[in-house]
Amino acid sequence: MRSIGFSELLGIVAVALMLAVLTVRGGVAMWMLAARRQRGPMLASRSCAHCKQQIPVLGSFFPLCSQRV
C-alpha cells in the first residue's frame, strides 16, 4: 500500500473546496429566491377603501369590514 503524494492531496483539497463553495453559493441563491418570492405578493396587495386594511391578493371579499372588492 502506497501513500498519496502532495499533488494528489492538493487535488483532493481543491475538489473539496470547490464543492464547499458551490454548496454555499447554491444555498445563498436558494435563500435569495425564497426571499424574493415572499416579497412578491406583498407588492401587489391592495388596501380596502372602507377600512384601509390590506386585502388578500387572491381574495375578492374582505372579511374584516364585510365589503366586496
Contact map, one row per residue, 1 for C-alpha under 8 A:
111000000000000000000000000000000000000000000000000000000000000000000
111100000000000000000000000000000000000000000000000000000000000000000
111110000000000000000000000000000000000000000000000000000000000000000
011111011000000000000000000000000000000000000000000000000000000000000
001111111000000000000000000000000000000000000000000000000000000000000
000111111100000000000000000000000000000000000000000000000000000000000
000011111110000000000000000000000000000000000000000000000000000000000
000111111111000000000000000000000000000000000000000000000000000000000
000111111111100000000000000000000000000000000000000000000000000000000
000001111111110000000000000000000000000000000000000000000000000000000
000000111111111000000000000000000000000000000000000000000000000000000
000000011111111100000000000000000000000000000000000000000000000000000
000000001111111110000000000000000000000000000000000000000000000000000
000000000111111111000000000000000000000000000000000000000000000000000
000000000011111111100000000000000000000000000000000000000000000000000
000000000001111111110000000000000000000000000000000000000000000000000
000000000000111111111000000000000000000000000000000000000000000000000
000000000000011111111100000000000000000000000000000000000000000000000
000000000000001111111110000000000000000000000000000000000000000000000
000000000000000111111111000000000000000000000000000000000000000000000
000000000000000011111111100000000000000000000000000000000000000000000
000000000000000001111111110000000000000000000000000000000000000000000
000000000000000000111111111000000000000000000000000000000000000000000
000000000000000000011111111100000000000000000000000000000000000000000
000000000000000000001111111110000000000000000000000000000000000000000
000000000000000000000111111111000000000000000000000000000000000000000
000000000000000000000011111111100000000000000000000000000000000000000
000000000000000000000001111111110000000000000000000000000000000000000
000000000000000000000000111111111000000000000000000000000000000000000
000000000000000000000000011111111100000000000000000000000000000000000
000000000000000000000000001111111110000000000000000000000000000000000
000000000000000000000000000111111111000000000000000000000000000000000
000000000000000000000000000011111111100000000000000000000000000000000
000000000000000000000000000001111111110000000000000000000000000000000
000000000000000000000000000000111111111000000000000000000000000000000
000000000000000000000000000000011111111100000000000000000000000000000
000000000000000000000000000000001111111110000000000000000000000000000
000000000000000000000000000000000111111111000000000000000000000000000
000000000000000000000000000000000011111111100000000000000000000000000
000000000000000000000000000000000001111111110000000000000000000000000
000000000000000000000000000000000000111111111000000000001000000000000
000000000000000000000000000000000000011111111000000000000000000000000
000000000000000000000000000000000000001111111000000000000000000000000
000000000000000000000000000000000000000111111100000000001000000000000
000000000000000000000000000000000000000011111110000001111000000000000
000000000000000000000000000000000000000000011111000001111000000000000
000000000000000000000000000000000000000000001111100111100000000000000
000000000000000000000000000000000000000000000111111111100000010000001
000000000000000000000000000000000000000000000011111100000000000000000
000000000000000000000000000000000000000000000001111100000000000010100
000000000000000000000000000000000000000000000001111110000000000010000
000000000000000000000000000000000000000000000011111111000000000000000
000000000000000000000000000000000000000000000011001111100000000000000
000000000000000000000000000000000000000000001111000111110000000000000
000000000000000000000000000000000000000000001111000011111010010000000
000000000000000000000000000000000000000000001100000001111110010000000
000000000000000000000000000000000000000010011100000000111110000000000
000000000000000000000000000000000000000000000000000000011111000000000
000000000000000000000000000000000000000000000000000000111111110000000
000000000000000000000000000000000000000000000000000000000111110000011
000000000000000000000000000000000000000000000000000000000011111001111
000000000000000000000000000000000000000000000001000000110011111111111
000000000000000000000000000000000000000000000000000000000000111111100
000000000000000000000000000000000000000000000000000000000000011111000
000000000000000000000000000000000000000000000000011000000000011111100
000000000000000000000000000000000000000000000000000000000000111111110
000000000000000000000000000000000000000000000000010000000000111011111
000000000000000000000000000000000000000000000000000000000001110001111
000000000000000000000000000000000000000000000001000000000001110000111
